[in-house]
Amino acid sequence: MSKELLGVSALGLMIVGEFCAIYSEVVTARLAQVMCFAGLCLLGAYWLGYRAVGDIWVVTVVSVTSLLLLEPVVIWGLFQEFPGRGALIGFCLGALGMLATVLL
């Protein structure tokens, strides 16, 4: 498997895993099956990401930033509530941080 395909697969698994984890945390703690699935996706994403990139710090930054980017989307989808000014600024800075990590 090429490194590009590993990286894309890792990113996809990370997004699915983070989404499921956030959803199960926000909606209810009774969704143990969703959280187990999220954990498996995240384990696979970290493994594939490390194999593709070779640097665990880049994989960790992508994971944390995907959490930062996905959580507002999930919360808006469930509660139709927009973030305040401070949260929106933090959201934008987090996205810039991820771009700097991946591109630099």
N, C-alpha and C positions, 0 to 999 in steps of 0.2 A: 504494500500500500504506500502511495506517495505521501510525503510530509504534508502537502497541501490538503489532501483528502483527510488525513488524520486530524489536522487542525480544524477543518470545517466540521468533521464529525464530532470532535471534542466540543466545539462551540455549540453545536446543535444540542448535544446531550446536556451541556451545562445550562442552556436556556430552558430546556424541558424540565430538568431537575430543579432549577431555582424557581421556575413558575409553579411546579407542583408543591414545593416546600412552602412557598409564600401562601399559596392558596389554602393549603391545609392548616397553616398557622393562623391565617386571618379568619377563615370560615369557622373552623372548629378543631379542637384537638382530638376529636373522635375519628378523624380520617386517618387512621394508622396505615391503611393500605396505600393511600396516596403518599404519605411521608416515606414509607418503605421504598416505593417506586422512585421517589425523588432522590433518596439516598443512593440507590443503585445507579441512577443516571449520573449523579454527581461523582461517584467513584469512577465510573467509566470515563467521564469527561476529564477528570484529573489525570487518569492513567494515559488516555489517548493524547491529551494536551502535553503531558510531559514527554511522551515519545515523539511528538511532532516538533515541539519547540526545544526541548532539552533544558529548560529553565523553569523551575517550579514557581519562581516569583512572578513570571509573566502569566502563568496559568492562574495563580492566586489573584492577581490584579484583575484579570478578565472575569473570574468568578465573583469577586466582590463588586465589580462594576456592573456585571449583569444583574446582580441582586439589586443594586442601586437603580438600574434602569427599569427592571421588571416590576419592582414593588409598587411604584406609583401607577403603573398600567393596571395591575391586578386590583389595587384599591379603588381606582377610578371605575373599573368594570363592575366591581361589587357594590360600591357605595355612591357612585356618580359624584364624587367630591374631588375638587381640584386642589393641588398643593398651594400653600401660602407663598409669599414672596421669598422668604428665607429658604424654604424647602425647594423652591424652583431654582434658586441660585445654586444651592448645593447639588441639585440634579445636573445642572449644566456643567458645573465644575467637575463633577464625577465623570461625565461623558468626555470632557476634555482630557482628564487624567488617563482614561482608558486609551484614547487615541494617542496620547503621548507615549504611553507604555508600549503599545503595539507598533507604532510607526517609528519611534526613535530607537 
